[in-house]
Amino acid sequence: MPYIKQEQRHFLDKHLDIPRPKDVGELNYIITQLCRDFLASGRAGYAEHNAVVGVLECAKLEFYRRAVSVYEDQKRDLNGEVYT
C-alpha cells in the first residue's frame, strides 16, 4: 500500500527527481527502472523479485480501487447501468 507515514512521504517527495512521463511508454519505462534500481543491490534473489511483483500487483489493485472504479462509476451514472 502507498500509505506510508506523512514524514516518509515528505522525505521521499523532496528527493524524487523523476520527470513526469508524457505517455504510457515513458510511464512503463520509469516504473521498470525503479524496480530495477530496487533490485540492483546484487543480493536480489527470488524473494526480492517476487516481492517486487507483489508490490506492482498491489499498486495496480489500489490504483484500480481508488481511481479507475471511481471513473467507471461516474460513466455508469452518466450512461446507464449495464449489469441488472
GUKE-583252 format. One record per atom (N, C-alpha, C): residue in three letters; residue number from 1; x, y, z; atom name. Coordinates in nm, 3 decimals, decimal comma, always signed. Layout:
// residues N
  code  pos        X        Y        Z  site
   ALA  NUM        X        Y        Z    CA
...
***
This chain:
// residues 84
  code  pos        X        Y        Z  site
   MET    1   +0,084   -0,119   +0,000     N
   MET    1   +0,000   +0,000   +0,000    CA
   MET    1   +0,088   +0,124   +0,000     C
   PRO    2   +0,042   +0,228   -0,062     N
   PRO    2   +0,120   +0,351   -0,067    CA
   PRO    2   +0,105   +0,438   +0,058     C
   TYR    3   +0,034   +0,387   +0,158     N
   TYR    3   +0,000   +0,469   +0,274    CA
   TYR    3   +0,109   +0,463   +0,380     C
   ILE    4   +0,223   +0,524   +0,348     N
   ILE    4   +0,333   +0,534   +0,443    CA
   ILE    4   +0,312   +0,660   +0,526     C
   LYS    5   +0,387   +0,672   +0,635     N
   LYS    5   +0,372   +0,787   +0,724    CA
   LYS    5   +0,402   +0,917   +0,650     C
   GLN    6   +0,336   +1,023   +0,696     N
   GLN    6   +0,349   +1,155   +0,632    CA
   GLN    6   +0,494   +1,200   +0,623     C
   GLU    7   +0,572   +1,180   +0,729     N
   GLU    7   +0,712   +1,226   +0,727    CA
   GLU    7   +0,793   +1,149   +0,623     C
   GLN    8   +0,761   +1,021   +0,603     N
   GLN    8   +0,828   +0,944   +0,498    CA
   GLN    8   +0,789   +0,997   +0,361     C
   ARG    9   +0,663   +1,031   +0,344     N
   ARG    9   +0,616   +1,086   +0,216    CA
   ARG    9   +0,688   +1,216   +0,184     C
   HIS   10   +0,696   +1,306   +0,284     N
   HIS   10   +0,762   +1,435   +0,261    CA
   HIS   10   +0,909   +1,415   +0,224     C
   PHE   11   +0,977   +1,324   +0,294     N
   PHE   11   +1,117   +1,297   +0,263    CA
   PHE   11   +1,132   +1,245   +0,121     C
   LEU   12   +1,053   +1,144   +0,085     N
   LEU   12   +1,063   +1,085   -0,049    CA
   LEU   12   +1,024   +1,186   -0,157     C
   ASP   13   +0,918   +1,262   -0,134     N
   ASP   13   +0,877   +1,362   -0,233    CA
   ASP   13   +0,986   +1,465   -0,258     C
   LYS   14   +1,057   +1,504   -0,153     N
   LYS   14   +1,167   +1,601   -0,168    CA
   LYS   14   +1,282   +1,544   -0,249     C
   HIS   15   +1,305   +1,413   -0,239     N
   HIS   15   +1,420   +1,351   -0,303    CA
   HIS   15   +1,388   +1,280   -0,433     C
   LEU   16   +1,263   +1,276   -0,471     N
   LEU   16   +1,228   +1,216   -0,600    CA
   LEU   16   +1,261   +1,315   -0,711     C
   ASP   17   +1,343   +1,273   -0,801     N
   ASP   17   +1,380   +1,360   -0,912    CA
   ASP   17   +1,346   +1,286   -1,042     C
   ILE   18   +1,220   +1,252   -1,055     N
   ILE   18   +1,175   +1,174   -1,170    CA
   ILE   18   +1,090   +1,264   -1,259     C
   PRO   19   +1,123   +1,274   -1,386     N
   PRO   19   +1,040   +1,356   -1,475    CA
   PRO   19   +0,900   +1,298   -1,490     C
   ARG   20   +0,804   +1,383   -1,511     N
   ARG   20   +0,667   +1,338   -1,532    CA
   ARG   20   +0,658   +1,272   -1,670     C
   PRO   21   +0,610   +1,148   -1,675     N
   PRO   21   +0,602   +1,080   -1,805    CA
   PRO   21   +0,501   +1,148   -1,897     C
   LYS   22   +0,536   +1,153   -2,027     N
   LYS   22   +0,450   +1,216   -2,127    CA
   LYS   22   +0,352   +1,117   -2,190     C
   ASP   23   +0,379   +0,988   -2,177     N
   ASP   23   +0,291   +0,887   -2,234    CA
   ASP   23   +0,306   +0,757   -2,157     C
   VAL   24   +0,227   +0,657   -2,193     N
   VAL   24   +0,230   +0,531   -2,118    CA
   VAL   24   +0,362   +0,455   -2,137     C
   GLY   25   +0,427   +0,473   -2,249     N
   GLY   25   +0,558   +0,411   -2,270    CA
   GLY   25   +0,660   +0,464   -2,170     C
   GLU   26   +0,661   +0,595   -2,152     N
   GLU   26   +0,752   +0,655   -2,055    CA
   GLU   26   +0,714   +0,615   -1,913     C
   LEU   27   +0,586   +0,608   -1,884     N
   LEU   27   +0,542   +0,564   -1,752    CA
   LEU   27   +0,592   +0,422   -1,724     C
   ASN   28   +0,576   +0,333   -1,821     N
   ASN   28   +0,622   +0,195   -1,808    CA
   ASN   28   +0,773   +0,191   -1,787     C
   TYR   29   +0,846   +0,270   -1,863     N
   TYR   29   +0,992   +0,274   -1,851    CA
   TYR   29   +1,035   +0,319   -1,711     C
   ILE   30   +0,973   +0,425   -1,660     N
   ILE   30   +1,009   +0,477   -1,528    CA
   ILE   30   +0,981   +0,373   -1,419     C
   ILE   31   +0,865   +0,309   -1,427     N
   ILE   31   +0,832   +0,206   -1,328    CA
   ILE   31   +0,933   +0,091   -1,337     C
   THR   32   +0,966   +0,050   -1,459     N
   THR   32   +1,064   -0,058   -1,478    CA
   THR   32   +1,199   -0,021   -1,418     C
   GLN   33   +1,244   +0,102   -1,443     N
   GLN   33   +1,374   +0,144   -1,390    CA
   GLN   33   +1,372   +0,149   -1,237     C
   LEU   34   +1,263   +0,194   -1,177     N
   LEU   34   +1,252   +0,195   -1,031    CA
   LEU   34   +1,264   +0,054   -0,975     C
   CYS   35   +1,199   -0,040   -1,039     N
   CYS   35   +1,207   -0,180   -0,996    CA
   CYS   35   +1,349   -0,233   -1,012     C
   ARG   36   +1,412   -0,204   -1,125     N
   ARG   36   +1,549   -0,250   -1,149    CA
   ARG   36   +1,645   -0,188   -1,048     C
   ASP   37   +1,627   -0,059   -1,018     N
   ASP   37   +1,713   +0,007   -0,920    CA
   ASP   37   +1,696   -0,057   -0,783     C
   PHE   38   +1,573   -0,091   -0,747     N
   PHE   38   +1,548   -0,156   -0,618    CA
   PHE   38   +1,620   -0,290   -0,611     C
   LEU   39   +1,623   -0,362   -0,722     N
   LEU   39   +1,685   -0,494   -0,724    CA
   LEU   39   +1,836   -0,491   -0,749     C
   ALA   40   +1,892   -0,374   -0,771     N
   ALA   40   +2,033   -0,362   -0,809    CA
   ALA   40   +2,130   -0,384   -0,693     C
   SER   41   +2,081   -0,424   -0,580     N
   SER   41   +2,168   -0,442   -0,464    CA
   SER   41   +2,269   -0,554   -0,483     C
   GLY   42   +2,246   -0,642   -0,580     N
   GLY   42   +2,335   -0,754   -0,601    CA
   GLY   42   +2,295   -0,875   -0,519     C
   ARG   43   +2,202   -0,857   -0,425     N
   ARG   43   +2,155   -0,967   -0,343    CA
   ARG   43   +2,013   -1,007   -0,381     C
   ALA   44   +1,967   -0,963   -0,494     N
   ALA   44   +1,827   -0,984   -0,532    CA
   ALA   44   +1,805   -1,128   -0,579     C
   GLY   45   +1,746   -1,206   -0,494     N
   GLY   45   +1,712   -1,343   -0,529    CA
   GLY   45   +1,563   -1,354   -0,560     C
   TYR   46   +1,514   -1,474   -0,555     N
   TYR   46   +1,374   -1,498   -0,588    CA
   TYR   46   +1,280   -1,418   -0,498     C
   ALA   47   +1,309   -1,416   -0,369     N
   ALA   47   +1,219   -1,346   -0,274    CA
   ALA   47   +1,206   -1,198   -0,308     C
   GLU   48   +1,316   -1,135   -0,343     N
   GLU   48   +1,312   -0,992   -0,377    CA
   GLU   48   +1,238   -0,969   -0,508     C
   HIS   49   +1,264   -1,053   -0,607     N
   HIS   49   +1,192   -1,041   -0,734    CA
   HIS   49   +1,042   -1,064   -0,712     C
   ASN   50   +1,010   -1,165   -0,634     N
   ASN   50   +0,870   -1,194   -0,604    CA
   ASN   50   +0,805   -1,079   -0,529     C
   ALA   51   +0,879   -1,015   -0,438     N
   ALA   51   +0,826   -0,902   -0,364    CA
   ALA   51   +0,796   -0,784   -0,456     C
   VAL   52   +0,883   -0,760   -0,554     N
   VAL   52   +0,858   -0,651   -0,650    CA
   VAL   52   +0,730   -0,679   -0,728     C
   VAL   53   +0,712   -0,803   -0,773     N
   VAL   53   +0,589   -0,839   -0,844    CA
   VAL   53   +0,468   -0,815   -0,754     C
   GLY   54   +0,480   -0,850   -0,627     N
   GLY   54   +0,373   -0,827   -0,532    CA
   GLY   54   +0,342   -0,679   -0,513     C
   VAL   55   +0,445   -0,597   -0,506     N
   VAL   55   +0,426   -0,453   -0,493    CA
   VAL   55   +0,354   -0,397   -0,616     C
   LEU   56   +0,398   -0,440   -0,734     N
   LEU   56   +0,333   -0,392   -0,857    CA
   LEU   56   +0,186   -0,434   -0,861     C
   GLU   57   +0,158   -0,558   -0,821     N
   GLU   57   +0,020   -0,607   -0,821    CA
   GLU   57   -0,065   -0,529   -0,721     C
   CYS   58   -0,013   -0,506   -0,602     N
   CYS   58   -0,089   -0,431   -0,502    CA
   CYS   58   -0,108   -0,286   -0,543     C
   ALA   59   -0,006   -0,227   -0,604     N
   ALA   59   -0,021   -0,089   -0,654    CA
   ALA   59   -0,126   -0,083   -0,762     C
   LYS   60   -0,128   -0,183   -0,850     N
   LYS   60   -0,229   -0,191   -0,956    CA
   LYS   60   -0,369   -0,201   -0,896     C
   LEU   61   -0,385   -0,290   -0,800     N
   LEU   61   -0,517   -0,310   -0,740    CA
   LEU   61   -0,564   -0,185   -0,666     C
   GLU   62   -0,475   -0,119   -0,594     N
   GLU   62   -0,514   +0,002   -0,521    CA
   GLU   62   -0,545   +0,116   -0,617     C
   PHE   63   -0,469   +0,127   -0,724     N
   PHE   63   -0,498   +0,229   -0,825    CA
   PHE   63   -0,635   +0,204   -0,887     C
   TYR   64   -0,665   +0,079   -0,917     N
   TYR   64   -0,796   +0,046   -0,973    CA
   TYR   64   -0,907   +0,080   -0,874     C
   ARG   65   -0,887   +0,040   -0,750     N
   ARG   65   -0,990   +0,061   -0,647    CA
   ARG   65   -1,016   +0,209   -0,623     C
   ARG   66   -0,910   +0,291   -0,620     N
   ARG   66   -0,925   +0,431   -0,583    CA
   ARG   66   -0,946   +0,525   -0,700     C
   ALA   67   -0,900   +0,489   -0,819     N
   ALA   67   -0,908   +0,580   -0,934    CA
   ALA   67   -0,998   +0,528   -1,045     C
   VAL   68   -0,969   +0,407   -1,093     N
   VAL   68   -1,042   +0,355   -1,208    CA
   VAL   68   -1,187   +0,328   -1,173     C
   SER   69   -1,213   +0,266   -1,059     N
   SER   69   -1,352   +0,234   -1,025    CA
   SER   69   -1,435   +0,360   -1,004     C
   VAL   70   -1,373   +0,466   -0,954     N
   VAL   70   -1,444   +0,594   -0,939    CA
   VAL   70   -1,484   +0,647   -1,078     C
   TYR   71   -1,390   +0,641   -1,172     N
   TYR   71   -1,417   +0,683   -1,309    CA
   TYR   71   -1,529   +0,599   -1,370     C
   GLU   72   -1,522   +0,467   -1,351     N
   GLU   72   -1,625   +0,379   -1,406    CA
   GLU   72   -1,762   +0,408   -1,344     C
   ASP   73   -1,765   +0,436   -1,216     N
   ASP   73   -1,892   +0,471   -1,151    CA
   ASP   73   -1,951   +0,599   -1,210     C
   GLN   74   -1,866   +0,696   -1,238     N
   GLN   74   -1,913   +0,821   -1,299    CA
   GLN   74   -1,971   +0,793   -1,438     C
   LYS   75   -1,905   +0,710   -1,516     N
   LYS   75   -1,954   +0,677   -1,650    CA
   LYS   75   -2,083   +0,596   -1,643     C
   ARG   76   -2,095   +0,506   -1,547     N
   ARG   76   -2,218   +0,430   -1,529    CA
   ARG   76   -2,334   +0,525   -1,496     C
   ASP   77   -2,310   +0,619   -1,407     N
   ASP   77   -2,414   +0,715   -1,369    CA
   ASP   77   -2,453   +0,803   -1,487     C
   LEU   78   -2,357   +0,836   -1,572     N
   LEU   78   -2,382   +0,921   -1,688    CA
   LEU   78   -2,453   +0,845   -1,799     C
   ASN   79   -2,411   +0,721   -1,825     N
   ASN   79   -2,459   +0,647   -1,942    CA
   ASN   79   -2,557   +0,534   -1,913     C
   GLY   80   -2,574   +0,503   -1,786     N
   GLY   80   -2,670   +0,399   -1,751    CA
   GLY   80   -2,604   +0,268   -1,714     C
   GLU   81   -2,674   +0,194   -1,629     N
   GLU   81   -2,627   +0,065   -1,577    CA
   GLU   81   -2,624   -0,040   -1,688     C
   VAL   82   -2,527   -0,129   -1,684     N
   VAL   82   -2,518   -0,242   -1,776    CA
   VAL   82   -2,560   -0,369   -1,703     C
   TYR   83   -2,515   -0,385   -1,580     N
   TYR   83   -2,547   -0,505   -1,502    CA
   TYR   83   -2,680   -0,485   -1,430     C
   THR   84   -2,773   -0,573   -1,456     N
   THR   84   -2,904   -0,562   -1,390    CA
   THR   84   -2,934   -0,684   -1,308     C
***
